[in-house]
Amino acid sequence: MMNATVLVPAAGIGRRMGASIHKQYLDLAGRPILAHTLALFDRHPSIDSIYPILPEDDISYCQTQVIDRFHFSKVRRLVAGGPERQDSVLNGLRALQKDGATWKTVVLIHDGVRPLFDATSLPGIVAAAWEHGGCVVGVPVKDTIKFVDQGWISGSPDRQRLWQAQTPQAFRFDLILRAYEEADRARFRGTDDASLVTRLGEPVLMVEGNYRNLKVTTPEDLLIAEALLKERETEQ
Amino acid sequence: MMNATVLVPAAGIGRRMGASIHKQYLDLAGRPILAHTLALFDRHPSIDSIYPILPEDDISYCQTQVIDRFHFSKVRRLVAGGPERQDSVLNGLRALQKDGATWKTVVLIHDGVRPLFDATSLPGIVAAAWEHGGCVVGVPVKDTIKFVDQGWISGSPDRQRLWQAQTPQAFRFDLILRAYEEADRARFRGTDDASLVTRLGEPVLMVEGNYRNLKVTTPEDLLIAEALLKERETEQ
């Protein structure tokens, strides 16, 4: 079985949440959101090591209040993030490089505020990244999407072809490091990890995930996450 | 103040819900979903009349279990729907025509399974439809959207321009009737009401709504709707 390392960017300041603490520490069913997310990987046999990426000021708080408190054993190092997610992930990739990652390493990148990812799909994701170079978890878009220009609807992209990208996004280490370094040199800003890879002309596979894999960025999302988590616990 | 009529298509059979009753009758916090939706309009002063559109077999059930039971006073008539949403709305528009709708009528079209729409925005929506011919409630897309072809990511539409269309969608009666009749003649199938209007080259405005205005189409959506509804009641 192929194993992998996970970068967990959680350096966002959560302006949309309107809370006084960073959104990744907000309480979700009795634990910080980030603790739910890290638990997905910490207890999964496909994962060897975890690198949370945090605002520099948060590192000691996160160490005591999340890593130590919930006894995560695979957290190798807490990495200081940068001003934006892309800077943070690049810092994470450089930390992996220092720790000896090679072309044989598969790296997953997963948002710290996606606590509802279904970890049973991890072996397939790791295998797809190894085989194809890169893959992204996503779902077909259910909504009607419009192009809007200056307030007026100007058309619709073809819905049959539209997918919503989530995380994890998984890549061979050499490919994703090169994609981030080239984007950094070109000052290119992408909306996700895969966009930095596809801009190099490298193929990235879309792997069908689950609509429950919510990114918790607003107070409504937190309510929704609680409802979904409660249901998941009932089912188990 | 400008007033309006509402068509409420609720003729879908709800396959995605996996339930034995049509999704619009599923219980949401003690009432059928459709009763929540109709209540938004029944108690709002901008609305004169409501036309729910239902599967033909459901009409008497809906009359007793929803309309009579919750004492909706603005429901003018229950209209039998067609095989698809677009057929159903066309039936609704023809019912309005029989009942004397003119070019001065503003028609809102609102999904029966969107019980969380914020009705305080109705006066502005009615006014925008009257002024501009048509408008659509929607929200900027937060997600990363990809084009996917045969499983591979082939690019991303420009996120700055992407909006997610919801309902209500509101139009002057003559414009929307013409759009539906021309689509019917051309056997054109759109993904929403506005797409039938914009294909005629007529402008349609996007009006910013709210992320809470969920379309309840899966069991997860029902859970989420319960959580959002509970919160709304706490706030009031």
Interface residues (C-beta under 8 A of the other chain):
Chain A: V136 G138 V141 K142 D143 T144 I145 K146 F147 V148 D149 G151 W152 I153 S154 G155 S156 P157 R159 R161 L162 W163 Q164 A165 Q166 T191 D192 A194 S195 T198 P203 V204 L205 M206 Y211 R212 K215 T217 T218 E220 L223 I224 E226 A227 L228 E231
Chain B: V136 G138 V141 K142 D143 T144 I145 K146 F147 V148 D149 G151 W152 I153 S154 G155 S156 P157 R159 R161 L162 W163 Q164 A165 Q166 T191 D192 A194 S195 T198 P203 V204 L205 M206 Y211 R212 K215 T217 T218 E220 L223 I224 E226 A227 L228 E231
